[in-house]
Amino acid sequence: MTGADRYSRVVLWLKVSLPLAALAILSTLFFVAETLDPNAAIPYAEVDVAKILRDQGATSPNFGGVTSDGVKISLSAQSIRPDGLQTTVWNGTDLKARLEMPSGTEILIDSPEGAVDTAAREAVLEGGAELTSSIGYEVTADRISTSLADVSVIADAGIVATGPPGRITADTMALKRMDSDASKHHLVFRQNVRLVFTPTQ
């Protein structure tokens, strides 16, 4: 048998055997394929719906308004979430309150945490609240509450203040409107007040 005849026979054999091999492979795939159960449950992730509802909240919220006597009040937070027990109360982190008086005095209150009651329009800043006044007072307290409806700033625990007179400690502190001029307010310290006077140079 010549080389040309041998080559022709090999080519002819491949033309027949390769398609047959392909058919055999395809039929094998159908035989070994996994049978699908149409009644089998579709895999799903377990989701705690109640937790999602509890954790829903907002980032960078802002509340504000203007009182009847012209004081601008604003409150912001890094984030707030529903309390879970009281529907009108929201717990927040990194709360900041700002009061702008008609006289030009400005008060800033910062706290790492707190709560906002939207029904009562009140906010409690706690966890170590810090109050700074543009007239030179700096106050730290365990908790400072303020109203979003009128001028009301109250601290009732752990009060330490520094200001023009010196260092002041007291059990309570409140922002009061002056009787002689309704547009002006002053900080009033009460109960176990102690002043360490710092004379001016």
C-alpha positions as CSV (number, residue, x, y, z in Angstrom):
1,M,0.0,0.0,0.0
2,T,1.4,3.3,-1.1
3,G,1.7,6.3,1.2
4,A,-1.0,8.1,-0.7
5,D,-3.4,5.2,-0.2
6,R,-2.6,5.1,3.5
7,Y,-3.3,8.8,3.9
8,S,-6.6,8.6,2.1
9,R,-7.8,5.7,4.3
10,V,-6.8,7.6,7.5
11,V,-8.7,10.7,6.3
12,L,-11.8,8.6,5.5
13,W,-11.6,6.8,8.8
14,L,-11.4,10.2,10.7
15,K,-14.4,11.6,8.8
16,V,-16.5,8.7,10.0
17,S,-15.2,8.2,13.6
18,L,-15.0,11.9,14.7
19,P,-18.8,12.7,14.2
20,L,-19.6,9.3,15.9
21,A,-17.5,10.2,18.9
22,A,-19.1,13.6,19.2
23,L,-22.6,12.0,19.2
24,A,-21.4,9.6,21.9
25,I,-20.1,12.5,24.1
26,L,-23.4,14.5,23.7
27,S,-25.5,11.5,24.6
28,T,-23.4,10.8,27.7
29,L,-24.0,14.4,28.9
30,F,-27.7,13.9,28.7
31,F,-27.5,10.7,30.7
32,V,-25.4,12.0,33.5
33,A,-27.0,15.5,33.8
34,E,-28.6,16.1,37.2
35,T,-32.4,15.8,37.2
36,L,-34.0,19.0,38.3
37,D,-36.9,18.9,40.8
38,P,-39.4,21.6,39.9
39,N,-40.9,21.3,43.3
40,A,-37.6,22.0,45.1
41,A,-37.5,25.2,47.1
42,I,-35.6,28.1,45.8
43,P,-32.6,29.0,48.1
44,Y,-33.1,32.3,49.9
45,A,-31.4,34.3,52.5
46,E,-33.0,34.5,56.0
47,V,-34.0,38.1,56.5
48,D,-34.9,39.5,59.9
49,V,-37.7,41.9,58.9
50,A,-38.3,43.1,62.4
51,K,-34.6,44.1,62.7
52,I,-34.7,46.0,59.5
53,L,-37.7,47.9,60.7
54,R,-36.0,48.7,64.0
55,D,-32.7,49.7,62.3
56,Q,-34.3,52.0,59.7
57,G,-33.2,55.6,60.2
58,A,-31.6,58.5,58.5
59,T,-28.2,60.0,58.2
60,S,-27.4,63.7,58.6
61,P,-30.9,64.7,59.6
62,N,-31.7,68.4,60.4
63,F,-34.5,69.9,62.6
64,G,-35.1,73.5,63.1
65,G,-37.4,76.4,63.6
66,V,-37.9,80.0,64.9
67,T,-39.5,80.8,68.2
68,S,-42.1,83.5,68.7
69,D,-39.5,85.8,70.1
70,G,-37.2,85.4,67.1
71,V,-34.6,82.8,68.3
72,K,-33.4,80.5,65.5
73,I,-33.0,76.9,66.7
74,S,-31.5,74.1,64.7
75,L,-30.5,70.5,65.5
76,S,-28.5,68.1,63.5
77,A,-27.1,64.6,64.0
78,Q,-24.8,62.2,62.2
79,S,-27.5,59.6,62.3
80,I,-30.8,58.8,64.0
81,R,-32.8,55.6,64.5
82,P,-36.3,54.9,66.0
83,D,-36.2,54.2,69.7
84,G,-38.3,51.0,69.3
85,L,-40.4,51.6,72.4
86,Q,-41.6,55.1,71.7
87,T,-42.8,55.9,68.2
88,T,-42.0,59.6,68.4
89,V,-38.5,59.3,69.9
90,W,-35.4,58.9,67.8
91,N,-32.0,58.1,69.2
92,G,-29.1,59.8,67.5
93,T,-25.3,60.1,67.5
94,D,-23.1,63.2,67.3
95,L,-25.9,65.7,68.0
96,K,-25.3,69.4,67.5
97,A,-27.7,72.1,68.5
98,R,-27.4,75.8,67.6
99,L,-29.3,78.7,69.1
100,E,-29.1,82.2,67.4
101,M,-30.5,85.0,69.6
102,P,-31.9,88.2,68.2
103,S,-29.2,90.0,70.1
104,G,-26.5,88.3,68.2
105,T,-25.5,85.8,70.9
106,E,-24.9,82.3,69.6
107,I,-25.0,79.0,71.7
108,L,-23.7,75.7,70.4
109,I,-24.3,72.4,72.1
110,D,-22.5,69.2,71.1
111,S,-22.9,65.7,72.5
112,P,-21.8,62.2,71.3
113,E,-25.4,60.8,71.7
114,G,-28.9,61.8,72.5
115,A,-32.6,61.6,71.7
116,V,-35.1,63.7,69.8
117,D,-38.8,63.6,70.7
118,T,-40.6,64.9,67.6
119,A,-44.0,65.1,69.3
120,A,-42.8,67.1,72.3
121,R,-40.3,69.0,70.1
122,E,-37.5,68.4,72.6
123,A,-34.0,67.0,72.4
124,V,-31.8,65.6,75.1
125,L,-28.1,65.7,74.4
126,E,-26.1,63.4,76.7
127,G,-23.0,61.3,77.1
128,G,-21.0,64.3,78.0
129,A,-22.6,67.4,76.4
130,E,-20.6,70.6,75.8
131,L,-22.1,74.1,75.5
132,T,-20.2,77.0,74.1
133,S,-21.5,80.5,74.1
134,S,-20.3,83.4,71.9
135,I,-20.1,85.6,75.0
136,G,-17.3,83.4,76.5
137,Y,-18.9,80.6,78.5
138,E,-18.0,76.9,78.1
139,V,-20.1,74.4,80.0
140,T,-19.8,70.6,80.2
141,A,-22.6,68.5,81.7
142,D,-23.8,64.9,81.8
143,R,-27.0,65.9,80.0
144,I,-28.4,69.0,78.4
145,S,-32.0,69.2,77.2
146,T,-33.3,71.8,74.8
147,S,-36.6,72.6,73.1
148,L,-37.1,73.1,69.4
149,A,-40.2,75.2,70.0
150,D,-39.0,77.8,72.5
151,V,-35.8,79.0,74.2
152,S,-35.2,76.3,76.8
153,V,-31.8,74.9,77.7
154,I,-31.5,73.0,80.9
155,A,-28.7,70.9,82.5
156,D,-29.2,69.0,85.7
157,A,-26.1,67.0,86.4
158,G,-22.3,67.2,86.4
159,I,-22.1,70.9,85.5
160,V,-18.7,72.5,85.2
161,A,-18.5,75.9,83.5
162,T,-15.8,78.4,82.7
163,G,-16.5,82.0,81.8
164,P,-15.6,85.6,82.4
165,P,-16.0,85.3,86.2
166,G,-14.0,82.1,86.5
167,R,-14.8,78.5,87.1
168,I,-18.3,77.5,88.1
169,T,-19.8,74.3,89.4
170,A,-23.5,73.7,90.1
171,D,-26.2,71.1,90.2
172,T,-28.5,72.8,87.7
173,M,-28.2,75.4,84.9
174,A,-30.8,77.0,82.7
175,L,-30.9,79.6,79.9
176,K,-33.4,82.3,81.0
177,R,-34.8,85.3,79.2
178,M,-34.0,88.6,80.9
179,D,-37.1,90.4,82.3
180,S,-35.6,93.8,81.4
181,D,-35.0,92.9,77.7
182,A,-36.9,90.0,76.1
183,S,-34.4,89.7,73.3
184,K,-31.6,88.9,75.7
185,H,-30.9,85.7,77.7
186,H,-28.5,84.7,80.4
187,L,-27.3,81.5,81.9
188,V,-28.5,80.9,85.5
189,F,-26.6,78.5,87.8
190,R,-28.5,77.1,90.8
191,Q,-28.1,74.6,93.7
192,N,-24.7,74.1,95.3
193,V,-23.1,76.8,93.1
194,R,-19.4,77.3,93.6
195,L,-17.4,80.0,91.9
196,V,-13.7,80.1,91.7
197,F,-13.1,83.7,90.8
198,T,-10.4,84.5,88.2
199,P,-9.4,88.2,88.4
200,T,-8.8,89.9,85.1
201,Q,-5.3,91.0,84.4
